[in-house]
Amino acid sequence: TKPKTEAEREAAAAAMAAAGLKRSFDEDPLSLSEATAKMTSLSDTRIRPALELLTKMMANIAKQPAEPKFRRMRLSNPKVAEGLVHVPGARQFLRAIGWSIVDEEFIALPIESDAQAQVAAVASLADAAVKAQEARRIAELEERKREAAERVAKQKAERDAIKAAMAKDRAEVQARGPAQASVGRKLPSESAGMSSMSRIIDEADAQDRANAQ
């Protein structure tokens, strides 16, 4: 069967809760690099609750490594769920660094697991999240620049096409000779309109050159 998406899993959990059933907090395991990639692909606002909670958890463990209560979190607790249940990849990240689901609704770290290694793992995750956010910001800026350049190029191509058509019209008038040209002189509004259009196009070209400098 096709794996469920995060949204589908959350919908199923909500349905179980509505029916008075306990939800399953278990997920398919991921490697540390896979879990890190999954979390750092999230927006800053989406990943922040997990980073804040994980940082606090590891700080407590580092201060009191032998204290069992800091190594066991109830996932059904709303505050814990905000960081570890509702943020995709958070539990998979913890499982990748030694935590495991116990008694259905808890995630726990064995007492023998090194506290400093936990702190370092979360610090690395936070650093990766910052770098991912910056990479996305730069990519978005580059995309906007590309779109702007394409827009300017399209506008220039349209102006060039108009100028070429106007030049062609002038050449055709001249080719028709003095007799036709005298008829053309009786239509000053047309000539004025072409002159005005030409001036507008020249001004737009000048603005493009100024912007490019």
Secondary structure as UniProt FT lines:
FT   HELIX           6..18
FT   TURN            19..20
FT   HELIX           32..40
FT   HELIX           44..63
FT   TURN            65..66
FT   HELIX           68..71
FT   STRAND          72..74
FT   TURN            75..76
FT   HELIX           78..84
FT   TURN            88..89
FT   HELIX           90..96
FT   TURN            97..98
FT   STRAND          100..102
FT   TURN            103..105
FT   STRAND          106..108
FT   TURN            111..112
FT   HELIX           115..175
FT   HELIX           178..185
FT   HELIX           188..212
//
